[in-house]
């Protein structure tokens, strides 16, 4: 999402373009100071705490936070022999992270042969998100991945008529859906349950997690697997879509004011996994 993921301006699938006379490099990396206090917890210990974090946006990846060494507990880093090579940023040295009796291999890294134009990442450490117990901004845990300051969600009401069909069967018909605009995604249309034939929705056991919206439930419709979804208890910032239902336009026929909607290229959601040890109770609204 934001700058570098899905269809953001720095992603491989960008829907816009930079208006320059000469072609840009195939890969553009963007780094900036986060301007938020960020902390890292491992085995109940705070191993990093900084107000000087650099956030790196790299095509096809979520933002990654880099901490200055002086804000990292040096005793938590155990140097190893593993060195890899980053195509843009050079040699990468890997560290195990240790606190108390617990050690996790390859849980942090540092670029050791940076090109001259990437000086702001010199002497900085990044931590593997899923290898840590938790990341915090001030006293609030950040779930899923580092918060992207360029990610935005807007929700708008509309009086446009939305209809959902599976073959000749009407699944939903609404004259007051809401549309959710999210950075890097095409618009998503959500329908109140009162406008849905809920007998047609067959709940699926598995759930996914969005760091911005919360836990997502899915439904099969007839032979169409996972053709609809709902954030039953969406996060406070997006609670207007709580318990509404959205439909996959490539699995059922979704029409808006009589015009069939079709999925836009590159809009498949890429699962990214979640935090190490994260369970459903932790991602419920607080």
Secondary structure by P-SEA (a helix, b strand, c coil): ccccccccccccccccccccccccccbbbbbbcccbbbbbbccccccccccbbbbbbcccccbbbbbccccccccccccccbbbbbccccbbbbbbbbcccccccccccccccccccccccccbbbccccccccccccccccccccccccbbbbbbbbcbbbbbbccccccccccbbbbbbcccccbbbbbcccccccccbbbbcbbbbbccccbbbbbbcccccccccccccccccccccccbbbbcccccccccccbbbbbccccccccccccccccccccccc
